Amino acid sequence: MTEHRLKLDRIAHALTIIDPVFLNTPQFRAESLEAALGCRLIVKVETLNPIRSFKGRGASFVAAGLDAGATVVCASAGNFGQAMAYACRDRGVHVIIYASVNANPLKLERMHALGAEVRLHGSDFDAAKIEAKRFASAYGLPMVEDSLEPATGEGAGTMAAELLRWPEPIETLLVALGNGAMLTGIGRWVKAYAPATQVIGVAAVGAPAMAESWRLGQIVTYDQIDTIADGIGVRLPVPEAVADMRGTVDDVVLVRDATIVTAMQRIHQQLGLVVEPSGAVGVAALLEDRARFQGQLVATILCGGNLTPQQIRQWLVP
């Protein structure tokens, strides 16, 4: 078997390196949601930190290896950019972030506020990433690509180490699937230490490229995508991340935007949490296929909570 890119010892090491503000996040039984879902549900809340998302784990692990005074380039739909800006600021590293002209304005504002240089290019995340790579290559600057850089997945894998402290075996783990860092990092740890746990990625119906690439064993790309879940809106998969899914992921399911909105509303009403579309897809998967998970102990990660005031009014007020 080919050696996996993501290393278990590095995930364990990340637990000692990552900024503590991102570690040991709340995880608890969401009993108020369970009657509607038909299962016992553990939620891990990754929104209670300075950037409101799990991306701080991987970015913090990446930043630990950067030299003060360095300049790095990355691309982001918003959350990874915030994470890199936050993690690099404390190390004196200059970050140039490329984002889409249509990126979430709240996320753009926060990247600016955290000291990053933000450049807008293209109509979506992948177009911005292509330009970021061109710029980095032209000026000889290092490009930190989420999911391609192993440290982003290894940092995310620390969530699995925390989840597996739960006193009962978790039967199924539902994880949002964008470029794959979170799913592959978590899956890598879970399959090593709790192999009976089903690791299931959740993507949006309107952005199925990663799911299809994994199923077919070859890269599937799209000219455009159509989903409100900007954090997992991928049309050009990272081949290495798709390869990382082999042996770490048991299945991938797709959920509709309408169900994602319902999931966001249920989480807000029952748990008092503001969660963005990408952070609610695990609950959406339970809503769409209640029978599949009936009676199980299921865990999911509420992995981001960056919504603009307009989005809160549009999606969270039924």
Residue, then its C-alpha position, 0 to 999 in steps of 0.5 A: m500500500t502506498e504510504h499516506r501523505l498525511k502522517l499520524d505522528r504529525i497529527a499528534h505533533a500538531l496537537t502540541i503546536i497549534d495555537p490553543v485558541f483553536l484546540n479542545t473545542p466543545q463537543f456534546r450531545a445535541e439532544s434537542l435536534e435528535a428527535a427530528l433526526g432519528c439518531r443520537l448526535i454529537v456536534k463538535v463546535e468549531t465556530l467559537n474562536p477568533i476566525r469562527s472556523f476550523k481552518g485555524r488548526g491547519a493554518s496554525f500548523v502551517a505557520a509554525g514552519l514559516d520564518a518571520g519576515a517571509t511572504v506567502v501566497c494563498a487562495s481562499a473562499g474566506n475561512f482559510g484566508q482568515a486563518m492564514a492571516y491570523a496565524c501568520r500575523d503573530r509570526g511576522v509573516h506577510v500573507i497575500i490572499y487571492a479571493s473571488v470578486n464574489a467572496n463573502p464580504l464579511k470574510l474579506e473584511r476579516m482578512h483585511a482586518l487581520g493584516a492580510e493583503v487581499r486581492l480579488h480575482g475571478s468569479d469563484f474560488d478556483a479562478a482566484k486560486i489559478e491567479a494566485k498560483r500564477f502570481a506566486s510562480a512569477y515572483g518566486l513566492p511560496m504558495v500555501e494551497d489548502s489540502l495540497e499542503p499536508a499540514t492543512g489536513e494534519g492540522a484538521g486531523t486534530m479534531a478527530a483525536e479530540l472526537l475519539r475521546w468520546p466515551e462511546p464508539i462513534e458509529t458514523l462521522l459526517v464531515a463537510l467535503g470541500n477541497g478535502a483537508m478536513l475530511t482526509g485529516i479526520g479520516r486518516w486519524v479515525k481509520a487508524y484508531a477507530p476503524a469501525t467508524q464510518v467516515i462519510g464526506v458531505a458535499a453540495v449537489g451543486a458542487p459535486a466535483m470532489a465526490e465524483s472524482w473520488r467515486l470514479g477514481q479520476i479527476v472530474t472538473y466543472d466549468q461552474i458550480d451552483t451552491i450557497a455553500d461557498g466553503i465547499g464550492v469546489r469545481l477543480p479538485v486537488p488530485e493529491a487530496v482526492a488520492d488522500m481520500r482512498g482508505t480514509v473515506d467510506d462514502v460521500v453524499l450530496v445534499r441540496d441547498a434547501t436542506i442545508v438552509t433547513a439544517m442551519q435554521r434547526i441548529h440556530q433554533q435548537l442550539g443557539l448557534v450561527v453556522e454557515p452553509s458549509g458548517a451545516v451539511g452534516v446535519a443536512a445529510l441526516l435530514e435527507d436520509r434519516a433512515r440510513f442513520q436511524g438509531q446510530l451514534v453520529a458525530t458531525i462538525l459545525c465547522g464554520g460560522n461566518l455569515t453576513p447580516q444579510q445572510i442571517r436575515q435571509w437564511l436563519v429567520p424562517 
